[in-house]
C-alpha cells in the first residue's frame, strides 16, 4: 500500500524527492546522526546513495522510510519502515527506524514519528510484527523503543561489521495493548 504522507502533531512524514539531497546532506553530515554504527557524519556522496535507494524502494515496494519534516516543511531526517536485510537472522520482518538532526533530539519527535510508522505498518500494511535494532550503547534509541512498547528480543552481532546489536520487537497485538502515552514527548502529559 502506497501512502504519500502521514501527519502527526508536529511532523509530516512524506515520500522522498531527489531535491531533498542538499537538506538531507546537511542533516547526515552531523557526526551524531551516524555515530552508531560509523562514528562519523556522512559525505554528500554517501547521502546521495542513501537517497537513491529510498527513491528506488518507494517506487518498487510502495513504502520505505519517509522524509521527516517539521510542520514548517524543514527536512530534519527520516522515520519509517524498511526490511533489515543486513541482519538475516531476524528476517522476514520489517524494522522501524529513525535518524534526526541533533538539534531536534530530546523533544519526543522520534517517538512521535515512529509511533505513526508503527500504526501504518500494523493498520495499513497488515504486518504481524515490527522490530527495531540498535547498538547497546545507543541508549537514546533504546529509550524510544521502550517508549513505543517494544520489548527486548535478543542481543546479537552484526554479521559483517562485527558490532553488538540489540533487537527490540513488538507484535500487532502488543501494539494494540501498548500504553496510550507512547507518543507523548518526554516531560509532557499524554494526549
N, C-alpha and C positions, 0 to 999 in steps of 0.2 A: 504494500500500500504506500503510495507516494503522498507525503504531506509536505507542502511547500514551506510552512512555518507553524510554529507554536508560540503562543504568547503566555508569559507568566506575569506576575505583578510588576516585576522590574526588568524582565528580559524579553527579547524576541529571538527565538531560535529559528533560523531560516536556511534555505538551500545556499550552497556556495556559488560564487561568481568569480571568474578569473580576475575581475577588477579588485578582488579582496587582497591580492598579493601584497601590495605595499603596506596596508594596515596590519595584515597578519604577520608580515615580516618584522614589523616594529614590536609586536607582542612576543613573537618567538625569539627575538634577539636577546630578551632578558634571560640571564643565566638561571634564574629561579624557576622559569617556566619549564625548562627541560633538565633541571638539576637531576631529577630522577627520570631516566637512568643515565643520562650522558654527562652530567656535571658541568654543563656549559649551555649557552644560548645557541640558537641555530642560525646558519647563514641564510641569505636570500635564496640561494640555490636549493638548500635543504627544505626550506619553507615552500618553494615552488613545487618540488617533488611531492610534498605532503598535500598541497592544494590540488594538484593534478590528479592524485589518487582519489581524493574525496570527490572531485568532479566526475571521475570515471565510475566510482561506486554509486553515487546518487543517480547517474544515468542508467547503469546496468541493473542495480538492485532496487532502486527507488528510495533508498534511505541509507544514511551514514551519520557520522557526527555532523551536527549543524554548526554553522557560523553563529556565534553568540554575540548579540548586540544589546547595548543598553537601550532603553526606550527612546533616547535621543539619537539612535542609529549609529552609535560608536561601536565598532567591532572590538571586542575585548578577548577573543579567543574562540574556543569551541566547547560544546557539550553535546553528547549524544551516544548513539549506539553503533557498535561495529563488532563483527566476529573477531575474537582474539586469536587469529591464526598463528601468532608467534608462540602460543602455548598449547600444543596439540593435546596434552593430557586432559584439558577441560572441554575440548570440543566433542560434540557440536553444542555451542552455546553462543550467546551474544553478551558483549561487555558494555556497560555504561562507563563513560569516561569524560574527563574534562581537563582543560588547560586554560587558565585565565590570566590576564595581565595582572601582575602582582599588586598593582595599585588598587585592584578590586577584591583582593583577598580579605577574609575576615568579615565579610558582610553577608554571608549566607547565600551568595549567588550560585556557587557550585551546587549546593544542596537544592536550591530552588530550581535550577536548570535540570539537574539530574533527576529530580522528582518528576518533572514534566516528561523527560525522556523515558523514565520507567513506566509512567502511565501510558505513554504512547506504545511502548513495547508490549505491555500486557493487554491493554484495551484494544488497540488498533491492529497490532501485528499478531496478537494471539500467542506470544511467546510463553512457554511454560516456566521459564526461569531466566534470570539475568545475573551475570557475575560482574565484579569489579576487581581490578588487580592493581596492587601497588607494592613497592618495596617496603619492608618493615620499618625503615627509618622515615618513611613519608607519613608522619603522624597526622598531618593536616588532612590528607586524602582519606586516611583510615577513619578519622573522626566523621568525615562526610558520609562514608559508607555505613557507619554505625547509625548516624542520624537518619539515614534512609531506611533503616530497619533491616539492613543486610547483616548476615552472620558469618563468622569465620568458617570457611570450608576447609582450607588447607594451607600449609606452608610448603613451598616448593622452590624450585630453582629455574631460572630462565635457561632453556636448552642450549642457546648459542652464546649468550653473554655471561653465563655462569653466576649471575647475581641472584640473591634470595628474593623470592616473591611471596606475597600473601594474597590469597584468593578469598574474596567475600562473595556470598551468594544469597539471592532471595528468590523464592518461588512466587508464582502468581498468587497463591493462597496466602503466603506470608505478606505480600504487598497489600492485599485487601484487608489484612488484620493489623498492619503496621500502625504505630501511633499517629494520630492526626496532625501532630505538630512537626512532621518531618520537613515541611517547607518553611518553617519559621526561622528567620535569621537569628544567630546567637544573641542572647540578651533581649529578644523581643517575644512578646506573647504569641501563641499560635493564633491563626486567623479564625 
